[in-house]
């Protein structure tokens, strides 16, 4: 058998597996820094902000002295109530703007952040949806930080659209009360700025040291077998990494704007060798920064904190003719196969064991 | 040894059951990992040791058993895709063949060891080894076969060196096998054989490990090997996929954080326990070997980041210990334990459809599968079963098996189902 292994190695035609690996398959490696502030609200001019109410009998006060403060008094009603705080802004989507927002909402209230804009012809679009993690959040009574890619949020709602000529024109915060909720609630905005991501190429085989907000590895995935994203089975990437003490990150495998695979969450407060695995079954999220067009990317993206150094060891992205399925089957009647399964797994073995036990009930001292 | 007709019939029956299940079933995730590595070797010449998800010896064994399949395919044999499984039907069978044959090997060794058919049958026709070898496609039996064989050689032929090397082979397939190796080293030290057998055992063991690891080292996979397997096993890293703390951790809601070297502590305590009992010579050394390997298996399952397939270790070791000590109750309870573990694993952890049709989103028996608190229910029920297994192993009052324990176990499951799933006791207590 050992000689068969040697003789047959690589003898079959490649039909049922595809492996994209080796540094030869790495087209480029870049890291992203969010270090170029293109707009900032000093939060010292309350007149730029407007307050809106869902019900006319509500009251709220705003103040801005380095901290934008919305103080709302909510009376008990049988219906939901909301207070909005919004302002107009103007920054082009072509700059790939990323919003840094730092805020705190009172415990017990719900709040959200909404971004909207206009395309080149003046048609408005939303860059938020009801199901987004930025909506209907529970106030924690402590500071929370958000990194929001405007173009990514717009893509999630509208699909692919032309960013050229489009701009973000409105930024809105709201707090909302459920029916019967009453009291005084506060939303404090401590920081609000917009940055343009800067992308820096690096040689992945050598260590790179900087404050890094995302790492993207572009793969040269030539695929003569015609495999699709649905046939992605699993992937690995190994590297040496060090980050800030609070670094918590994950790995994405992307094809264009589609997340094909995701990994676990890792931390790396000191220089660590890590091998990260990613698969379709682990997809729960989207990288916070939009990183590519119609290419295959491995993205290392912090959930919090930043990378401080990185060196790639290798990677492997595997496809199978039939990868693990994550969609629900519709055309299967399981009754017959379930019966077959249970008969083989439980019924027959238990029946034979009972039979043997009966036959050899006095076996305690009897040899087989 | 020559098998009797009835023993041969049991062997054929067990093999038939396994061969009947293997082509139609599989753990799509794990099988995908194995089948990818094999296809990469035979289709693209890639030696996939850098990212192979477990010990390299498993890869070598699979290469050997996959080769005939590859030859048949090249000769024109067709193969078919069954529902959503990641491997084709005959391909899946060949991937599972090493474990299936090791099950048969364990059956023969237990038969030779105990000289009784019932203990060997209680292992071979236990639903849990059938599930793991023929359905899931995992490789715990590949580790258990040399382990049990080593114990047999140690007990019957008194060939220390051979048995110790069998333990090393076992450990090179799954690290648990090194527990018995550690006990063998302790035994040599206690018996003051450090001049004759001990160097041979250690050097032989190191040689086997070095041969197994050399290709990994050559292919640059050694850091991955250390990170994913060794550091994880000894508790110095979470390896791939974060940390979890097994059954007790699941019950007490110990959140994953940092490192917890439970396994080295368990191995050290096992060695201390063995050395203490061996020095006092309360029982014969083969019994002590089995007993303390069994104890280590229990400790691994309860206190470390255990996986459900680790429960298999307790079945042949429990049967063997029961046979040595005249505890027939333990042997039968080990069978019940395996049957319950099978039911719990396929319903609460995987979902029946996952290994049957290869899809995790379908639930065939919704009332027992797609339920809230399923992992908590699994952990509580399995831990209770392990406690009962300990009772059958070490209590003086529980030597024989009473049939009433079967309905009692069913009632226990129903009670836990009521409190955890219907009442939501775990949720109320904040456990999940």
Interface residues (C-beta under 8 A of the other chain):
Chain A: X1 X2 X4 X5 X8 X9 X10 X11 X12 X13 X14 X15 X16 X17 X19 X21 X233 X234 X236 X238 X264 X265 X273 X274 X275 X276 X277 X279 X281 X313 X314 X316 X318 X320 X321 X322 X323 X324 X325 X326 X327 X328 X329 X332 X334 X337 X338 X340 X341 X344 X345 X346 X348 X349 X350 X352 X353 X356 X357 X359 X360 X363 X364 X366 X367 X368
Chain B: X4 X6 X7 X10 X13 X14 X17 X20 X21 X24 X25 X28 X29 X32 X33 X35 X36 X39 X40 X41 X42 X43 X44 X45 X46 X50 X51 X63 X64 X65 X67 X68 X70 X71 X73 X74 X81 X83 X84 X85 X86 X111 X115 X116 X117 X118 X120 X121 X122 X125 X126 X127 X130 X131 X135 X220 X223 X224 X227 X228 X240 X241 X242 X328 X335 X339 X342 X352 X353 X356 X357 X358 X359 X360 X361 X362 X364
